[in-house]
Amino acid sequence: MKDCREGGQGTSGVEDDGAARAGYRSHMRQIATGANWDNLLAQARGVAPEAFGADGRPLNLIGGEWKSPGRPRDTISPIDGRVIGALPMLQLDEAHAAVKVSAAQATVWARVDLDERKRRVSESLDALRAHRDLIARLLIWEIGKPLKQAETDVDRCVDGVAWYIDEIESMVEGRRPLGVVSNIASWNYPYSVLMHSVLVQALAGNAVIAKTPTDGGLFSLTVGFALAIRAGLPVTLLSGGGGELGPALVRGDDVGCLAFVGGRSSGRAVAASLYDGQKRHILEMEGVNAYGIWNYSDWPALATQLRKGYDYGKQRCTAYARFVVERKLFPRFLETYLDVAKKVSVGNPVAVEKEGDPLPTLDFGPLINRDQVKGLRGEIDDAVVAGAVPLYDAPLDKTRFIDGQDTSAYMAPAALLDAPRNGALYHREPFGPVDTITLVDSVQELVAEMNVSNGSLVGSIGTDDSNLARELAPEIRSFKIGVNTVRSRGDREEVFGGIGQSWRGAFVGGKLLVQAVTEGAPGERLYGNFPDYTLLPPRR
């Protein structure tokens, strides 16, 4: 792939020409004191000393008490590869016991009136607001989000739950809580997805269990759950492998609902284990979100969407990783695409040139770990060997890193034309800054190439022909369809779900999220994708 790079790339993943080295010496960077990990960890332990053991390691939260140090598993920061702590991994019998304790909490919590639940959740939000800066900086180190994106993750959680507090009365009228709601979520949005769900589920009257994502979020969630338990919420935070704890957190008799966010392979296993039962479930899984371009001319608007799409290195369930383009438009599309890709900024999110400088404004920092980068690199190499055309593969800008740091978890944007149909990049979500582009000669081809993953969460059509957009939208197997714009997960009352293999179970958003974790009248049909007993169409 040397012929497709815009500069040589050494084993560290950064450009290594002499001119770059000379320039780098005049741009030496350092970790900002205000974002130093040791300082942040000390602050976290100061805010929630009860959540850490005598050795300084985080504990599990069970029955309102921090205990069970478990078996330590190193937590590695993607920023520079350093070990920043250890997950307190539980075994299955401990998880079963924790679920039993949560069930007892649920019985008590169900008798607490709504006004008191609202008061306690509001108190938890006040505490999160007070410690928002610390939580955001912990997220930088744990999952590699640049500061602004980390702050947004916390803010969306707080603002979203505050909206539910204002709206909850009508949502729970005539309904009763399920009891215990279990949450297994991916690492990419610990607050705006996981913590948000936990607080709304508790507000609706449930006791709530969450499994710490094994790839990131341990410390930020430990602080958040410590604040929630001080406010009197019946929440549990456990660490452990999803497969190992699954019998308790997924299939446990005391679990009334499972909320899962993760990959398709894990999601399939969860769905299979729930298939014969009537347990409530919300299973959000991956899919290839595609953007189709046909009879289109608004290239400046597309450029804006493309740039925004690189947030957090496309490590989002609603990131667009596949572009299906009318062949005659390819020159204009490529010109627009490359102009955007070359401006994308990637670097160490806590590195500054001199003390006192603000943390850098980046499109993204590292991917979640070095294995993700290695896997994507292997998939790119396999695709090129099989005939894909490498259109772009940017080197890392050495001036955005600290001299000598580990950059193995970093990857700049890359794009391939005509990825082979039997390759992973053709039919699987890359979850990283790697795009595939396919050229088509008919509208029928456009639809077929957009639907390669048998269901996705979002999809978009770029066209000047509004009639064509209306005709094509029902044929695209995405839950949300955008016309000349991208779609997102949404907030508050906006419905979110999936089609095909991208989702199983109840759809969420506004009253639908509350309905998913509460019981209504006998025979009620939930809105969503349910095998056998309920199948209601999506809203777009």
Secondary structure, 3 states (H helix, E strand, C coil): CHHHECCCCCCCCECCCHHHHHHHHCCCCEECHHHCHHHHHHHHHHHCHHHECCCCCECEEECCEEECCCEEEEEECCCCCCEEEEEEECCHHHHHHHHHHHHHHHHHHCCCCHHHHHHHHHHHHHHHHHCHHHHHHHHHHHHCCCHHHHHHHHHHHHHHHHHHHHHHHHHHCCCEECCEEEEECCCCCHHHHHHHHHHHHHHCCCEEEEECCCCCCHHHHHHHHHHHHHCCCCEEEEECCHHHHHHHHCCCCCEEEEEEECCHHHHHHHHHHHCCCCCEEEEECCCCEEEEECCCCCHHHHHHHHHHCCHHHHCCCCCEEEEEEEHHHHHHHHHHHHHHHCCCCECCCCEECCCCCCCCCCCECCCCCHHHHHHHHHHHHHHHHCCCEEEEECCECHHHCCCCCCCCCCCCCEEEECCCCCCHHHHCCCCCCEEEEEEECCHHHHHHHHCCCCCEEEEEEECCCHHHHHHHHHHCCEEEEEECCCCCCCCCCCCECCCHHHEEEECECCHHHHHHCEECCCCCCCCEEECCCEECCCCC
